[in-house]
């Protein structure tokens, strides 16, 4: 039977033998052996995503696969989500340490369960990604024309759950629109649009466009969009969120998480194609071209390459967030108005120079 020594014991033995030529056996035997410290155990966290891995969140996979979390002493267990608007609530109810989802949902949690709600620490989407999805043949060109029409969407969809904000800024009475909940997949939802069983859909431009591309269609010939960001610029999109307990009890882990995610985001923005190649290697069922398109649409939701190059990623404009917070509290009839500092902390952000990627994301790299 072969005997294999423990790595640290072997290393100590080698150090002892190396001194045999200069020291007697007695001296060696008497000499104390200094223990070699084992590496510190990784701090484990549970991370709730907005969905499974896709082009829309590829930076988290990049950070994990390239070891950036481990560099910070962190081991991440990723859990696929059920939509960006559900992330904040599930973090509270199910005790997740980290989450990625819509910041307006975090406002609502902070209003309802102060002190327990997740806190945004790194803003990924500088603008709302939500849209009203129309058939390319639809006569509707403005929000006011939605009066009396039917809009269908998932009950947990961000656009559906921030529709009051959109309506309030466009002069549309939300009660004048018939909202229908349908939890079918995007093939089903777009089918309702094609069959004129629904006048419009709630969703993300990136998600609905990916569904069209998956079926081999051309987005411009099939769909048009009324974008929330054009009407409600004070709304943000998805952010990295941390639990208050993690931030309070393990501040070094909180800072490390933000640093690791930022590295993943920067590399994904500079070399989108590499990020998608990694995604497809992780899950071969993914369609590389569809997911690359989803990623590029998501970059547009982050403000676009020019804005990203100018101001970087991760930070917020406090006055703008306050305006969006006040609007959300008012139209959603929340029980209290949280302070901005309750819903977003800026002090964990890396320096601005570390949050500014290459000037223009190139989908070929």
C-alpha positions as CSV (number, residue, x, y, z in Angstrom):
1,X,0.0,0.0,0.0
2,X,1.4,3.3,-1.0
3,X,1.5,6.1,1.5
4,X,1.0,9.7,0.5
5,X,1.8,12.5,2.8
6,X,-0.4,15.4,3.5
7,X,0.8,18.4,1.3
8,X,1.6,20.6,4.3
9,X,3.3,17.7,6.2
10,X,5.4,16.9,3.2
11,X,6.4,20.5,2.8
12,X,7.5,20.7,6.4
13,X,9.5,17.5,6.0
14,X,11.3,18.8,3.0
15,X,12.3,21.9,4.9
16,X,13.8,19.7,7.7
17,X,15.8,17.5,5.3
18,X,17.2,20.5,3.5
19,X,19.1,21.4,6.7
20,X,20.6,17.9,7.3
21,X,24.0,18.8,5.8
22,X,24.6,21.6,8.2
23,X,22.9,20.4,11.4
24,X,23.1,17.3,13.5
25,X,20.2,14.8,13.8
26,X,19.9,15.9,17.4
27,X,19.7,19.6,16.5
28,X,17.0,18.7,13.9
29,X,15.1,16.7,16.3
30,X,15.2,19.4,18.9
31,X,14.3,22.2,16.5
32,X,10.6,23.3,16.6
33,X,8.7,22.9,13.3
34,X,6.8,26.0,12.4
35,X,3.3,25.1,11.2
36,X,2.4,26.3,7.7
37,X,-0.9,28.0,7.7
38,X,-3.6,26.4,5.6
39,X,-5.6,28.7,3.3
40,X,-8.6,30.3,4.9
41,X,-11.9,28.6,4.0
42,X,-14.1,30.3,1.4
43,X,-17.1,32.3,2.6
44,X,-20.2,30.6,1.0
45,X,-23.0,32.8,-0.2
46,X,-26.3,32.0,-1.9
47,X,-26.9,34.2,-5.0
48,X,-30.4,34.5,-6.5
49,X,-30.3,35.4,-10.2
50,X,-33.1,37.0,-12.2
51,X,-33.3,33.9,-14.3
52,X,-31.0,31.1,-15.4
53,X,-27.7,32.2,-17.0
54,X,-28.1,33.9,-20.3
55,X,-26.7,36.7,-22.4
56,X,-28.5,39.2,-20.1
57,X,-26.5,38.3,-17.0
58,X,-23.4,36.6,-18.5
59,X,-21.0,38.7,-16.4
60,X,-21.9,36.6,-13.3
61,X,-20.8,33.5,-15.1
62,X,-17.7,35.2,-16.3
63,X,-16.8,36.2,-12.8
64,X,-17.4,32.8,-11.4
65,X,-15.7,30.7,-14.2
66,X,-12.6,33.0,-14.1
67,X,-12.3,32.7,-10.4
68,X,-13.0,36.3,-9.4
69,X,-15.2,35.4,-6.5
70,X,-12.6,32.9,-5.2
71,X,-10.0,35.6,-5.5
72,X,-12.1,37.5,-2.9
73,X,-12.4,34.4,-0.7
74,X,-16.0,33.7,-1.7
75,X,-17.7,30.6,-2.9
76,X,-21.0,31.3,-4.7
77,X,-24.0,29.1,-5.1
78,X,-26.1,30.5,-7.9
79,X,-29.9,29.8,-7.9
80,X,-31.9,30.5,-11.0
81,X,-34.6,33.1,-10.5
82,X,-38.2,33.5,-11.5
83,X,-38.0,37.0,-12.9
84,X,-36.2,40.3,-12.0
85,X,-39.2,41.7,-10.1
86,X,-39.3,38.7,-7.7
87,X,-35.7,38.8,-6.6
88,X,-36.0,41.4,-3.8
89,X,-39.0,39.7,-2.2
90,X,-37.5,36.2,-2.4
91,X,-34.3,37.5,-0.8
92,X,-36.4,38.6,2.2
93,X,-38.6,35.5,2.3
94,X,-35.9,32.8,1.6
95,X,-32.8,34.3,3.1
96,X,-30.6,34.8,0.1
97,X,-27.3,36.7,0.7
98,X,-27.1,38.1,-2.8
99,X,-29.6,38.8,-5.5
100,X,-29.9,40.4,-9.0
101,X,-33.1,42.1,-9.9
102,X,-35.2,45.1,-10.4
103,X,-34.5,48.0,-8.0
104,X,-38.1,49.2,-7.9
105,X,-39.0,45.9,-6.3
106,X,-36.4,46.6,-3.6
107,X,-38.1,50.0,-3.0
108,X,-41.3,48.1,-2.3
109,X,-39.6,45.7,0.1
110,X,-37.9,48.6,1.9
111,X,-41.3,50.3,2.3
112,X,-43.0,47.2,3.6
113,X,-40.2,45.5,5.7
114,X,-37.7,48.2,6.7
115,X,-34.4,46.9,7.9
116,X,-34.9,43.5,6.2
117,X,-35.1,44.5,2.5
118,X,-32.1,43.9,0.2
119,X,-29.9,46.9,-0.6
120,X,-28.7,47.8,-4.1
121,X,-24.9,48.1,-4.2
122,X,-24.0,48.1,-7.9
123,X,-26.5,49.4,-10.5
124,X,-26.2,47.5,-13.7
125,X,-29.1,48.8,-15.8
126,X,-29.0,52.6,-15.8
127,X,-32.4,52.8,-17.5
128,X,-35.6,50.8,-17.3
129,X,-35.5,47.8,-19.7
130,X,-39.3,47.6,-19.7
131,X,-41.4,48.0,-22.8
132,X,-44.9,47.7,-24.1
133,X,-44.5,45.3,-27.0
134,X,-46.6,45.8,-30.1
135,X,-47.0,44.0,-33.3
136,X,-45.2,45.8,-36.1
137,X,-48.6,46.2,-37.8
138,X,-50.2,47.8,-34.8
139,X,-51.7,51.3,-35.3
140,X,-50.6,52.2,-31.8
141,X,-47.7,54.8,-31.7
142,X,-48.2,56.4,-28.3
143,X,-49.2,55.5,-24.7
144,X,-52.4,57.4,-24.9
145,X,-53.6,55.1,-27.7
146,X,-53.5,52.1,-25.3
147,X,-56.8,53.3,-23.7
148,X,-59.4,50.5,-24.0
149,X,-56.8,47.9,-25.2
150,X,-55.7,44.6,-23.6
151,X,-52.1,44.1,-22.5
152,X,-50.9,40.7,-21.5
153,X,-47.9,39.7,-19.4
154,X,-46.5,37.5,-16.7
155,X,-47.9,38.5,-13.3
156,X,-44.3,39.0,-12.0
157,X,-43.1,41.0,-15.1
158,X,-41.2,44.2,-14.3
159,X,-43.1,46.2,-16.9
160,X,-46.5,45.0,-15.6
161,X,-45.4,45.9,-12.0
162,X,-44.1,49.3,-13.0
163,X,-46.9,50.2,-15.4
164,X,-48.5,52.7,-13.0
165,X,-45.2,54.7,-13.1
166,X,-45.3,54.6,-16.9
167,X,-48.9,55.6,-17.0
168,X,-48.5,58.5,-14.6
169,X,-45.9,60.0,-16.8
170,X,-47.7,59.6,-20.1
171,X,-51.2,60.8,-19.1
172,X,-52.6,57.3,-19.4
173,X,-55.2,56.2,-16.9
174,X,-54.0,52.7,-16.0
175,X,-57.6,51.7,-15.2
176,X,-58.5,52.3,-18.8
177,X,-56.3,49.4,-19.9
178,X,-57.3,45.7,-19.5
179,X,-54.4,43.8,-18.0
180,X,-54.4,40.1,-18.4
181,X,-52.0,37.8,-16.6
182,X,-50.6,34.9,-18.6
183,X,-47.7,32.8,-17.4
184,X,-47.1,31.1,-20.8
185,X,-43.6,31.2,-22.4
186,X,-42.7,33.8,-24.9
187,X,-43.7,31.7,-27.8
188,X,-47.2,31.6,-26.3
189,X,-47.3,35.3,-25.6
190,X,-46.1,36.4,-29.0
191,X,-48.6,34.0,-30.5
192,X,-51.4,36.0,-28.7
193,X,-50.1,39.1,-30.4
194,X,-49.9,37.5,-33.8
195,X,-53.4,36.1,-33.4
196,X,-54.7,39.4,-32.2
197,X,-55.9,37.9,-28.9
198,X,-54.0,40.6,-27.1
199,X,-53.3,44.2,-28.3
200,X,-49.9,44.4,-26.6
201,X,-47.6,42.6,-24.2
202,X,-45.5,43.6,-21.1
203,X,-41.9,42.6,-21.2
204,X,-38.3,43.5,-21.8
205,X,-37.1,44.4,-25.3
206,X,-34.2,42.0,-24.9
207,X,-36.3,39.0,-23.9
208,X,-39.0,39.4,-26.6
209,X,-36.4,40.1,-29.3
210,X,-34.5,36.9,-28.3
211,X,-37.8,35.0,-28.6
212,X,-38.2,36.2,-32.2
213,X,-34.6,35.5,-33.1
214,X,-34.9,32.0,-31.6
215,X,-37.7,31.3,-34.0
216,X,-35.6,32.6,-36.9
217,X,-37.5,35.8,-37.3
218,X,-36.5,39.4,-37.8
219,X,-37.4,41.6,-34.8
220,X,-38.0,44.8,-36.8
221,X,-40.5,43.1,-39.1
222,X,-42.4,41.6,-36.2
223,X,-42.4,43.9,-33.2
224,X,-42.4,47.6,-32.2
225,X,-41.8,48.9,-28.7
226,X,-43.0,51.7,-26.4
227,X,-40.0,52.1,-24.1
228,X,-40.5,53.0,-20.5
229,X,-37.1,54.8,-20.4
230,X,-38.4,57.4,-22.9
231,X,-41.4,58.3,-20.6
232,X,-40.0,57.6,-17.1
233,X,-36.3,58.4,-17.1
234,X,-36.1,58.4,-13.3
235,X,-36.6,54.6,-13.2
236,X,-33.6,52.3,-13.0
237,X,-33.4,48.7,-13.9
238,X,-31.7,45.7,-12.3
239,X,-29.0,46.0,-9.7
240,X,-26.8,43.7,-7.6
241,X,-28.4,43.6,-4.2
242,X,-27.1,42.3,-0.8
243,X,-28.9,41.4,2.3
244,X,-28.6,43.8,5.3
245,X,-27.2,40.9,7.4
246,X,-24.4,40.2,5.0
247,X,-23.4,43.8,4.8
248,X,-23.5,44.2,8.6
249,X,-21.8,41.0,9.6
250,X,-19.4,40.4,6.7
251,X,-18.5,43.8,5.2
252,X,-15.3,42.4,3.6
253,X,-17.4,39.8,1.8
254,X,-19.8,42.4,0.6
255,X,-17.0,44.5,-0.8
256,X,-15.4,41.4,-2.4
257,X,-18.7,40.5,-4.1
258,X,-19.0,43.9,-5.7
259,X,-15.4,43.8,-6.8
260,X,-15.7,40.4,-8.4
261,X,-19.0,41.2,-10.2
262,X,-17.5,44.5,-11.5
263,X,-14.6,42.5,-13.0
264,X,-17.0,40.2,-14.7
265,X,-19.1,43.1,-16.0
266,X,-16.0,45.0,-17.4
267,X,-14.7,42.0,-19.2
268,X,-18.1,41.1,-20.6
269,X,-18.6,44.7,-21.9
270,X,-15.2,44.8,-23.6
271,X,-15.4,41.3,-25.1
272,X,-19.1,40.3,-25.4
273,X,-18.3,37.4,-27.8
274,X,-15.9,35.8,-25.3
275,X,-18.6,36.0,-22.6
276,X,-21.1,34.3,-24.9
277,X,-18.6,31.6,-25.8
278,X,-18.1,30.9,-22.1
279,X,-21.9,30.8,-21.7
280,X,-22.4,28.3,-24.5
281,X,-19.5,26.2,-23.1
282,X,-21.3,26.2,-19.8
283,X,-24.7,25.3,-21.4
284,X,-24.5,23.9,-24.9
285,X,-28.3,24.3,-25.3
286,X,-27.8,28.0,-25.6
287,X,-27.8,29.6,-29.1
288,X,-24.7,31.8,-29.3
289,X,-26.1,34.4,-31.8
290,X,-29.4,34.7,-29.9
291,X,-27.6,35.2,-26.6
292,X,-25.2,37.7,-28.1
293,X,-28.1,39.7,-29.4
294,X,-29.7,39.5,-25.9
295,X,-26.5,40.7,-24.4
296,X,-26.1,43.7,-26.8
297,X,-29.8,44.7,-26.1
298,X,-29.0,44.5,-22.4
299,X,-26.0,46.8,-22.9
300,X,-28.4,49.2,-24.5
301,X,-30.5,49.0,-21.3
302,X,-27.4,49.8,-19.3
303,X,-27.4,53.2,-21.1
304,X,-25.5,52.2,-24.2
305,X,-21.8,52.2,-25.0
306,X,-21.4,56.0,-25.1
307,X,-22.9,56.5,-21.6
308,X,-21.0,53.6,-20.2
309,X,-17.7,54.9,-21.6
310,X,-18.5,58.4,-20.1
311,X,-19.7,57.5,-16.6
312,X,-18.9,53.8,-16.1
313,X,-21.2,51.2,-14.5
314,X,-22.4,50.7,-11.0
315,X,-23.2,54.2,-9.6
316,X,-26.5,56.1,-9.5
317,X,-27.6,59.7,-9.6
318,X,-29.1,60.3,-6.1
319,X,-31.6,63.0,-7.2
320,X,-32.8,60.8,-10.0
321,X,-33.2,57.8,-7.8
322,X,-35.1,59.9,-5.2
323,X,-37.5,61.0,-7.9
324,X,-38.1,57.4,-9.0
325,X,-38.5,56.3,-5.4
326,X,-41.1,59.0,-4.7
327,X,-43.0,58.2,-7.8
328,X,-43.0,54.5,-7.0
329,X,-44.2,55.1,-3.4
330,X,-47.0,57.4,-4.7
331,X,-48.5,55.3,-7.6
332,X,-48.0,52.0,-5.9
333,X,-49.5,53.3,-2.7
334,X,-46.7,52.0,-0.5
335,X,-47.0,52.3,3.3
336,X,-43.9,54.5,3.7
337,X,-41.2,56.3,1.7
338,X,-37.8,54.8,2.3
339,X,-34.7,57.0,2.2
340,X,-32.4,56.5,-0.8
341,X,-29.7,55.2,1.6
342,X,-32.1,52.4,2.6
343,X,-32.3,51.1,-1.0
344,X,-28.8,51.8,-2.4
345,X,-25.3,52.0,-0.9
346,X,-22.6,53.6,-2.9
347,X,-19.7,53.0,-0.5
348,X,-18.9,49.5,-1.7
349,X,-18.3,50.6,-5.3
350,X,-14.8,50.2,-6.8
351,X,-13.1,53.5,-7.9
352,X,-14.5,55.0,-11.1
353,X,-11.5,54.1,-13.2
354,X,-12.2,50.4,-12.4
355,X,-15.8,50.7,-13.5
356,X,-15.2,52.1,-16.9
357,X,-14.6,49.5,-19.6
358,X,-13.3,49.9,-23.2
359,X,-14.9,52.7,-25.1
360,X,-17.2,50.6,-27.3
361,X,-18.4,47.0,-26.8
362,X,-17.5,45.0,-29.9
363,X,-19.8,42.1,-30.6
364,X,-17.1,40.4,-32.7
365,X,-14.8,39.9,-29.7
